[in-house]
Amino acid sequence: MIGLAAGSSELIEHLLLDSVLKIVIVVAALGLLALGMTLIWRRAGRRSRDDRE
């Protein structure tokens, strides 16, 4: 029975590590997306109301 509990513990540890790794990847991807959107927004330039008229 102890072997089964040890295997279960290893499985839970593996699943938690996997979930944490996936969360880190998603947060990093969102950060890169935000950085890319900011750079594109600045390069494209924003026209003010005075420039349109």
mmCIF file as gemmi writes it, N, C-alpha and C atoms, coordinates in Angstrom:
data_model
loop_
_atom_site.group_PDB
_atom_site.id
_atom_site.type_symbol
_atom_site.label_atom_id
_atom_site.label_alt_id
_atom_site.label_comp_id
_atom_site.label_asym_id
_atom_site.label_entity_id
_atom_site.label_seq_id
_atom_site.pdbx_PDB_ins_code
_atom_site.Cartn_x
_atom_site.Cartn_y
_atom_site.Cartn_z
_atom_site.occupancy
_atom_site.B_iso_or_equiv
_atom_site.pdbx_formal_charge
_atom_site.auth_seq_id
_atom_site.auth_asym_id
_atom_site.pdbx_PDB_model_num
ATOM 1 N N . MET Axp A 1 ? 0.822 -1.193 0 1 0 ? 1 A 1
ATOM 2 C CA . MET Axp A 1 ? 0 0 0 1 0 ? 1 A 1
ATOM 3 C C . MET Axp A 1 ? 0.867 1.259 0 1 0 ? 1 A 1
ATOM 4 N N . ILE Axp A 2 ? 2.028 1.172 0.622 1 0 ? 2 A 1
ATOM 5 C CA . ILE Axp A 2 ? 2.91 2.34 0.669 1 0 ? 2 A 1
ATOM 6 C C . ILE Axp A 2 ? 3.411 2.695 -0.732 1 0 ? 2 A 1
ATOM 7 N N . GLY Axp A 3 ? 3.68 1.681 -1.544 1 0 ? 3 A 1
ATOM 8 C CA . GLY Axp A 3 ? 4.13 1.924 -2.912 1 0 ? 3 A 1
ATOM 9 C C . GLY Axp A 3 ? 3.081 2.674 -3.723 1 0 ? 3 A 1
ATOM 10 N N . LEU Axp A 4 ? 1.831 2.331 -3.515 1 0 ? 4 A 1
ATOM 11 C CA . LEU Axp A 4 ? 0.737 2.999 -4.223 1 0 ? 4 A 1
ATOM 12 C C . LEU Axp A 4 ? 0.641 4.463 -3.805 1 0 ? 4 A 1
ATOM 13 N N . ALA Axp A 5 ? 0.802 4.73 -2.513 1 0 ? 5 A 1
ATOM 14 C CA . ALA Axp A 5 ? 0.748 6.109 -2.024 1 0 ? 5 A 1
ATOM 15 C C . ALA Axp A 5 ? 1.927 6.919 -2.561 1 0 ? 5 A 1
ATOM 16 N N . ALA Axp A 6 ? 3.085 6.299 -2.637 1 0 ? 6 A 1
ATOM 17 C CA . ALA Axp A 6 ? 4.264 7.005 -3.167 1 0 ? 6 A 1
ATOM 18 C C . ALA Axp A 6 ? 4.07 7.321 -4.64 1 0 ? 6 A 1
ATOM 19 N N . GLY Axp A 7 ? 3.516 6.369 -5.39 1 0 ? 7 A 1
ATOM 20 C CA . GLY Axp A 7 ? 3.251 6.609 -6.816 1 0 ? 7 A 1
ATOM 21 C C . GLY Axp A 7 ? 2.232 7.7 -7.005 1 0 ? 7 A 1
ATOM 22 N N . SER Axp A 8 ? 1.22 7.72 -6.157 1 0 ? 8 A 1
ATOM 23 C CA . SER Axp A 8 ? 0.191 8.756 -6.229 1 0 ? 8 A 1
ATOM 24 C C . SER Axp A 8 ? 0.779 10.129 -5.927 1 0 ? 8 A 1
ATOM 25 N N . SER Axp A 9 ? 1.671 10.165 -4.948 1 0 ? 9 A 1
ATOM 26 C CA . SER Axp A 9 ? 2.316 11.425 -4.581 1 0 ? 9 A 1
ATOM 27 C C . SER Axp A 9 ? 3.162 11.963 -5.735 1 0 ? 9 A 1
ATOM 28 N N . GLU Axp A 10 ? 3.879 11.059 -6.399 1 0 ? 10 A 1
ATOM 29 C CA . GLU Axp A 10 ? 4.697 11.474 -7.544 1 0 ? 10 A 1
ATOM 30 C C . GLU Axp A 10 ? 3.82 11.972 -8.689 1 0 ? 10 A 1
ATOM 31 N N . LEU Axp A 11 ? 2.695 11.325 -8.891 1 0 ? 11 A 1
ATOM 32 C CA . LEU Axp A 11 ? 1.774 11.735 -9.953 1 0 ? 11 A 1
ATOM 33 C C . LEU Axp A 11 ? 1.218 13.127 -9.672 1 0 ? 11 A 1
ATOM 34 N N . ILE Axp A 12 ? 0.806 13.358 -8.435 1 0 ? 12 A 1
ATOM 35 C CA . ILE Axp A 12 ? 0.273 14.68 -8.067 1 0 ? 12 A 1
ATOM 36 C C . ILE Axp A 12 ? 1.347 15.746 -8.23 1 0 ? 12 A 1
ATOM 37 N N . GLU Axp A 13 ? 2.571 15.438 -7.814 1 0 ? 13 A 1
ATOM 38 C CA . GLU Axp A 13 ? 3.678 16.399 -7.971 1 0 ? 13 A 1
ATOM 39 C C . GLU Axp A 13 ? 3.92 16.703 -9.448 1 0 ? 13 A 1
ATOM 40 N N . HIS Axp A 14 ? 3.88 15.675 -10.286 1 0 ? 14 A 1
ATOM 41 C CA . HIS Axp A 14 ? 4.085 15.862 -11.723 1 0 ? 14 A 1
ATOM 42 C C . HIS Axp A 14 ? 2.965 16.72 -12.324 1 0 ? 14 A 1
ATOM 43 N N . LEU Axp A 15 ? 1.718 16.454 -11.943 1 0 ? 15 A 1
ATOM 44 C CA . LEU Axp A 15 ? 0.595 17.222 -12.471 1 0 ? 15 A 1
ATOM 45 C C . LEU Axp A 15 ? 0.646 18.685 -12.027 1 0 ? 15 A 1
ATOM 46 N N . LEU Axp A 16 ? 1.028 18.919 -10.776 1 0 ? 16 A 1
ATOM 47 C CA . LEU Axp A 16 ? 1.144 20.297 -10.299 1 0 ? 16 A 1
ATOM 48 C C . LEU Axp A 16 ? 2.256 21.046 -11.025 1 0 ? 16 A 1
ATOM 49 N N . LEU Axp A 17 ? 3.397 20.372 -11.211 1 0 ? 17 A 1
ATOM 50 C CA . LEU Axp A 17 ? 4.511 20.987 -11.929 1 0 ? 17 A 1
ATOM 51 C C . LEU Axp A 17 ? 4.11 21.308 -13.368 1 0 ? 17 A 1
ATOM 52 N N . ASP Axp A 18 ? 3.377 20.387 -13.996 1 0 ? 18 A 1
ATOM 53 C CA . ASP Axp A 18 ? 2.907 20.592 -15.36 1 0 ? 18 A 1
ATOM 54 C C . ASP Axp A 18 ? 1.969 21.799 -15.438 1 0 ? 18 A 1
ATOM 55 N N . SER Axp A 19 ? 1.058 21.913 -14.482 1 0 ? 19 A 1
ATOM 56 C CA . SER Axp A 19 ? 0.123 23.046 -14.472 1 0 ? 19 A 1
ATOM 57 C C . SER Axp A 19 ? 0.847 24.37 -14.271 1 0 ? 19 A 1
ATOM 58 N N . VAL Axp A 20 ? 1.812 24.384 -13.351 1 0 ? 20 A 1
ATOM 59 C CA . VAL Axp A 20 ? 2.578 25.609 -13.106 1 0 ? 20 A 1
ATOM 60 C C . VAL Axp A 20 ? 3.359 26.01 -14.354 1 0 ? 20 A 1
ATOM 61 N N . LEU Axp A 21 ? 3.954 25.03 -15.019 1 0 ? 21 A 1
ATOM 62 C CA . LEU Axp A 21 ? 4.713 25.316 -16.233 1 0 ? 21 A 1
ATOM 63 C C . LEU Axp A 21 ? 3.807 25.894 -17.324 1 0 ? 21 A 1
ATOM 64 N N . LYS Axp A 22 ? 2.625 25.354 -17.473 1 0 ? 22 A 1
ATOM 65 C CA . LYS Axp A 22 ? 1.682 25.866 -18.472 1 0 ? 22 A 1
ATOM 66 C C . LYS Axp A 22 ? 1.254 27.299 -18.141 1 0 ? 22 A 1
ATOM 67 N N . ILE Axp A 23 ? 1.034 27.585 -16.873 1 0 ? 23 A 1
ATOM 68 C CA . ILE Axp A 23 ? 0.648 28.936 -16.464 1 0 ? 23 A 1
ATOM 69 C C . ILE Axp A 23 ? 1.766 29.922 -16.767 1 0 ? 23 A 1
ATOM 70 N N . VAL Axp A 24 ? 3.004 29.526 -16.496 1 0 ? 24 A 1
ATOM 71 C CA . VAL Axp A 24 ? 4.154 30.395 -16.78 1 0 ? 24 A 1
ATOM 72 C C . VAL Axp A 24 ? 4.26 30.667 -18.281 1 0 ? 24 A 1
ATOM 73 N N . ILE Axp A 25 ? 4.05 29.65 -19.099 1 0 ? 25 A 1
ATOM 74 C CA . ILE Axp A 25 ? 4.112 29.824 -20.551 1 0 ? 25 A 1
ATOM 75 C C . ILE Axp A 25 ? 3.028 30.785 -21.023 1 0 ? 25 A 1
ATOM 76 N N . VAL Axp A 26 ? 1.818 30.65 -20.506 1 0 ? 26 A 1
ATOM 77 C CA . VAL Axp A 26 ? 0.714 31.534 -20.912 1 0 ? 26 A 1
ATOM 78 C C . VAL Axp A 26 ? 0.987 32.971 -20.486 1 0 ? 26 A 1
ATOM 79 N N . VAL Axp A 27 ? 1.489 33.177 -19.272 1 0 ? 27 A 1
ATOM 80 C CA . VAL Axp A 27 ? 1.783 34.53 -18.794 1 0 ? 27 A 1
ATOM 81 C C . VAL Axp A 27 ? 2.895 35.157 -19.639 1 0 ? 27 A 1
ATOM 82 N N . ALA Axp A 28 ? 3.917 34.384 -19.972 1 0 ? 28 A 1
ATOM 83 C CA . ALA Axp A 28 ? 5.001 34.903 -20.814 1 0 ? 28 A 1
ATOM 84 C C . ALA Axp A 28 ? 4.48 35.261 -22.209 1 0 ? 28 A 1
ATOM 85 N N . ALA Axp A 29 ? 3.614 34.427 -22.766 1 0 ? 29 A 1
ATOM 86 C CA . ALA Axp A 29 ? 3.05 34.709 -24.087 1 0 ? 29 A 1
ATOM 87 C C . ALA Axp A 29 ? 2.195 35.972 -24.057 1 0 ? 29 A 1
ATOM 88 N N . LEU Axp A 30 ? 1.415 36.16 -23.007 1 0 ? 30 A 1
ATOM 89 C CA . LEU Axp A 30 ? 0.599 37.374 -22.89 1 0 ? 30 A 1
ATOM 90 C C . LEU Axp A 30 ? 1.484 38.611 -22.749 1 0 ? 30 A 1
ATOM 91 N N . GLY Axp A 31 ? 2.587 38.477 -22.019 1 0 ? 31 A 1
ATOM 92 C CA . GLY Axp A 31 ? 3.525 39.595 -21.888 1 0 ? 31 A 1
ATOM 93 C C . GLY Axp A 31 ? 4.139 39.961 -23.23 1 0 ? 31 A 1
ATOM 94 N N . LEU Axp A 32 ? 4.544 38.957 -23.997 1 0 ? 32 A 1
ATOM 95 C CA . LEU Axp A 32 ? 5.104 39.226 -25.329 1 0 ? 32 A 1
ATOM 96 C C . LEU Axp A 32 ? 4.063 39.834 -26.263 1 0 ? 32 A 1
ATOM 97 N N . LEU Axp A 33 ? 2.834 39.355 -26.157 1 0 ? 33 A 1
ATOM 98 C CA . LEU Axp A 33 ? 1.758 39.915 -26.974 1 0 ? 33 A 1
ATOM 99 C C . LEU Axp A 33 ? 1.527 41.384 -26.638 1 0 ? 33 A 1
ATOM 100 N N . ALA Axp A 34 ? 1.504 41.701 -25.35 1 0 ? 34 A 1
ATOM 101 C CA . ALA Axp A 34 ? 1.308 43.087 -24.931 1 0 ? 34 A 1
ATOM 102 C C . ALA Axp A 34 ? 2.467 43.96 -25.4 1 0 ? 34 A 1
ATOM 103 N N . LEU Axp A 35 ? 3.685 43.452 -25.302 1 0 ? 35 A 1
ATOM 104 C CA . LEU Axp A 35 ? 4.845 44.211 -25.763 1 0 ? 35 A 1
ATOM 105 C C . LEU Axp A 35 ? 4.776 44.45 -27.271 1 0 ? 35 A 1
ATOM 106 N N . GLY Axp A 36 ? 4.436 43.413 -28.013 1 0 ? 36 A 1
ATOM 107 C CA . GLY Axp A 36 ? 4.312 43.546 -29.463 1 0 ? 36 A 1
ATOM 108 C C . GLY Axp A 36 ? 3.223 44.532 -29.861 1 0 ? 36 A 1
ATOM 109 N N . MET Axp A 37 ? 2.084 44.462 -29.194 1 0 ? 37 A 1
ATOM 110 C CA . MET Axp A 37 ? 0.999 45.394 -29.513 1 0 ? 37 A 1
ATOM 111 C C . MET Axp A 37 ? 1.393 46.827 -29.193 1 0 ? 37 A 1
ATOM 112 N N . THR Axp A 38 ? 2.126 47.016 -28.098 1 0 ? 38 A 1
ATOM 113 C CA . THR Axp A 38 ? 2.582 48.357 -27.73 1 0 ? 38 A 1
ATOM 114 C C . THR Axp A 38 ? 3.545 48.906 -28.774 1 0 ? 38 A 1
ATOM 115 N N . LEU Axp A 39 ? 4.477 48.073 -29.222 1 0 ? 39 A 1
ATOM 116 C CA . LEU Axp A 39 ? 5.431 48.521 -30.235 1 0 ? 39 A 1
ATOM 117 C C . LEU Axp A 39 ? 4.738 48.866 -31.552 1 0 ? 39 A 1
ATOM 118 N N . ILE Axp A 40 ? 3.804 48.024 -31.962 1 0 ? 40 A 1
ATOM 119 C CA . ILE Axp A 40 ? 3.067 48.298 -33.2 1 0 ? 40 A 1
ATOM 120 C C . ILE Axp A 40 ? 2.253 49.574 -33.06 1 0 ? 40 A 1
ATOM 121 N N . TRP Axp A 41 ? 1.614 49.766 -31.911 1 0 ? 41 A 1
ATOM 122 C CA . TRP Axp A 41 ? 0.794 50.954 -31.673 1 0 ? 41 A 1
ATOM 123 C C . TRP Axp A 41 ? 1.645 52.216 -31.767 1 0 ? 41 A 1
ATOM 124 N N . ARG Axp A 42 ? 2.848 52.161 -31.201 1 0 ? 42 A 1
ATOM 125 C CA . ARG Axp A 42 ? 3.725 53.335 -31.236 1 0 ? 42 A 1
ATOM 126 C C . ARG Axp A 42 ? 4.282 53.587 -32.634 1 0 ? 42 A 1
ATOM 127 N N . ARG Axp A 43 ? 4.637 52.52 -33.353 1 0 ? 43 A 1
ATOM 128 C CA . ARG Axp A 43 ? 5.188 52.695 -34.703 1 0 ? 43 A 1
ATOM 129 C C . ARG Axp A 43 ? 4.137 53.191 -35.679 1 0 ? 43 A 1
ATOM 130 N N . ALA Axp A 44 ? 2.908 52.717 -35.528 1 0 ? 44 A 1
ATOM 131 C CA . ALA Axp A 44 ? 1.837 53.126 -36.436 1 0 ? 44 A 1
ATOM 132 C C . ALA Axp A 44 ? 1.484 54.586 -36.201 1 0 ? 44 A 1
ATOM 133 N N . GLY Axp A 45 ? 1.707 55.037 -34.984 1 0 ? 45 A 1
ATOM 134 C CA . GLY Axp A 45 ? 1.419 56.436 -34.682 1 0 ? 45 A 1
ATOM 135 C C . GLY Axp A 45 ? -0.06 56.667 -34.489 1 0 ? 45 A 1
ATOM 136 N N . ARG Axp A 46 ? -0.344 57.627 -33.66 1 0 ? 46 A 1
ATOM 137 C CA . ARG Axp A 46 ? -1.733 57.983 -33.418 1 0 ? 46 A 1
ATOM 138 C C . ARG Axp A 46 ? -1.913 59.418 -33.891 1 0 ? 46 A 1
ATOM 139 N N . ARG Axp A 47 ? -2.941 59.613 -34.633 1 0 ? 47 A 1
ATOM 140 C CA . ARG Axp A 47 ? -3.217 60.964 -35.106 1 0 ? 47 A 1
ATOM 141 C C . ARG Axp A 47 ? -4.141 61.645 -34.119 1 0 ? 47 A 1
ATOM 142 N N . SER Axp A 48 ? -3.824 62.878 -33.773 1 0 ? 48 A 1
ATOM 143 C CA . SER Axp A 48 ? -4.693 63.614 -32.864 1 0 ? 48 A 1
ATOM 144 C C . SER Axp A 48 ? -5.821 64.272 -33.652 1 0 ? 48 A 1
ATOM 145 N N . ARG Axp A 49 ? -6.754 64.873 -32.975 1 0 ? 49 A 1
ATOM 146 C CA . ARG Axp A 49 ? -7.877 65.534 -33.65 1 0 ? 49 A 1
ATOM 147 C C . ARG Axp A 49 ? -7.399 66.719 -34.499 1 0 ? 49 A 1
ATOM 148 N N . ASP Axp A 50 ? -6.343 67.367 -34.043 1 0 ? 50 A 1
ATOM 149 C CA . ASP Axp A 50 ? -5.84 68.517 -34.786 1 0 ? 50 A 1
ATOM 150 C C . ASP Axp A 50 ? -5.255 68.081 -36.141 1 0 ? 50 A 1
ATOM 151 N N . ASP Axp A 51 ? -4.654 66.913 -36.198 1 0 ? 51 A 1
ATOM 152 C CA . ASP Axp A 51 ? -4.043 66.429 -37.431 1 0 ? 51 A 1
ATOM 153 C C . ASP Axp A 51 ? -5.106 66.001 -38.442 1 0 ? 51 A 1
ATOM 154 N N . ARG Axp A 52 ? -6.263 65.578 -37.99 1 0 ? 52 A 1
ATOM 155 C CA . ARG Axp A 52 ? -7.301 65.109 -38.888 1 0 ? 52 A 1
ATOM 156 C C . ARG Axp A 52 ? -7.985 66.259 -39.625 1 0 ? 52 A 1
ATOM 157 N N . GLU Axp A 53 ? -8.02 67.39 -39.002 1 0 ? 53 A 1
ATOM 158 C CA . GLU Axp A 53 ? -8.751 68.513 -39.619 1 0 ? 53 A 1
ATOM 159 C C . GLU Axp A 53 ? -7.886 69.309 -40.546 1 0 ? 53 A 1
